[in-house]
């Protein structure tokens, strides 16, 4: 079963949604047969490479909200994140365009496709943690090189891909696909190209979605007595139910 996830590195709910989905997946009986693919999405593609101000100032300006209301929102999200084991620090966030980080993610996905699995998820995790928990600059070449090499990517290959914009079109293609699917916010989860889950939903809802998609893709096929070469008579086919046994 395939699960496609659209998210932005600069989205606090995307990290929370990642944790909640992982919690549901860890308890899913068929988790070893689930392939997760990360897709790019940008909440603010027009953001300059770096914004000369704090996250509070940026959101207050972008959303036109009073600074105290934005600070209250930060507190609320921080508390929710803490329940998922995440230590958000909005005061340290470096406001930067996430495009280079998405390009690094696509490089990791390309390497996964070659047979070295797990790199894309490691890069995604590190980018989110760097941004929300450690106040690192996700637009910095130094930070991206460190995150990429820690995930097993080659430093020279990372630098060359970022310099050439090798995966820029791939990032744009992900965003176009999201638009075609009608995705207007992230995180957004698509299970087997059929079931969509919007937002950082509780693990229980993700678990239900996984089970529903799995059952549809792998329906139970009943074997009839005729197919088994039996006549169907006798006690072998007897069953018991709430009202007794037949």
Residue pairs with C-beta under 8 A, 6 or more apart in sequence:
1 30
1 33
1 34
1 35
1 191
1 192
1 210
1 213
1 214
1 217
2 34
2 35
2 37
2 191
2 192
2 193
3 21
3 34
3 35
3 36
3 37
3 189
3 190
3 191
3 192
3 210
4 37
4 39
4 189
4 190
4 193
5 18
5 21
5 36
5 37
5 38
5 39
5 187
5 188
5 189
5 190
6 39
6 40
6 41
6 174
6 178
6 183
6 186
6 187
6 188
6 190
7 14
7 17
7 18
7 38
7 39
7 41
7 124
7 186
7 187
7 188
8 14
8 40
8 41
8 42
8 43
8 98
8 186
9 98
9 101
9 102
9 124
9 127
9 128
9 131
9 138
10 42
10 43
10 44
10 96
10 98
10 131
10 138
11 41
11 43
11 186
11 187
12 77
12 81
12 88
12 132
13 77
13 186
13 187
13 199
13 200
14 128
14 186
14 187
14 200
15 81
15 86
15 128
15 129
15 132
16 77
16 80
16 81
16 84
16 86
16 200
17 187
17 189
17 199
17 200
17 201
18 124
18 125
18 128
18 187
19 84
19 85
19 86
20 84
20 200
20 201
20 202
20 203
20 206
21 189
21 203
21 206
23 203
23 206
24 203
24 204
24 205
24 206
24 207
24 210
25 31
25 34
25 36
25 206
25 210
27 203
27 207
28 34
28 207
28 210
28 211
28 214
30 214
34 210
36 121
37 109
37 120
38 105
38 109
38 120
38 121
38 124
39 174
39 177
39 178
40 102
40 105
40 106
40 170
40 171
40 174
40 175
41 174
41 175
41 178
41 183
41 186
41 188
42 97
42 98
42 99
42 102
42 171
42 175
43 186
44 62
44 97
45 97
45 99
45 175
47 95
47 96
47 97
48 97
49 96
49 97
49 139
50 94
50 95
50 96
50 97
50 137
50 139
51 58
51 95
51 96
53 61
53 95
54 91
54 93
54 95
55 74
55 90
55 91
55 93
55 95
56 67
56 70
56 71
56 74
56 90
57 67
58 95
59 65
59 70
60 66
60 67
60 70
63 70
65 73
74 88
74 90
77 88
77 90
78 88
78 90
81 87
81 88
81 132
82 88
86 132
86 133
87 133
88 132
88 133
89 132
89 133
89 134
89 135
90 132
91 135
92 134
92 135
93 131
93 132
93 135
94 131
94 135
94 136
94 137
94 138
94 139
96 137
96 138
96 139
96 140
97 139
98 138
98 139
99 168
99 171
100 138
100 139
100 141
100 144
100 162
101 127
101 138
101 139
101 144
102 167
102 171
102 174
103 161
103 162
103 165
103 166
103 167
103 168
103 170
103 171
104 123
104 127
104 144
104 147
104 148
104 153
104 158
104 161
104 162
105 120
105 123
105 124
105 127
106 167
106 170
106 171
107 148
107 153
107 157
107 158
107 161
107 166
107 167
108 119
108 120
108 122
108 123
108 148
108 151
108 153
109 119
109 120
110 167
111 119
111 120
111 152
111 153
112 118
112 119
112 120
116 152
119 151
119 152
119 153
122 150
122 151
122 152
123 147
123 148
123 151
123 153
126 147
126 150
126 151
127 138
127 147
130 136
130 138
130 143
130 147
131 138
136 143
137 143
138 144
141 159
141 162
144 158
144 162
145 155
145 158
145 159
148 155
148 158
149 155
149 158
160 166
161 167
178 188
181 188
181 190
181 196
183 198
185 198
185 199
187 198
187 199
187 200
188 196
188 197
188 198
188 199
189 196
189 197
189 198
189 206
189 209
190 196
190 197
191 197
191 209
191 210
191 212
191 213
192 213
192 216
192 217
194 213
194 216
195 209
195 212
195 213
197 205
197 206
197 209
224 232
225 231
225 232
225 237
226 232
230 236
230 237
238 245
238 246
239 245
239 246
240 246
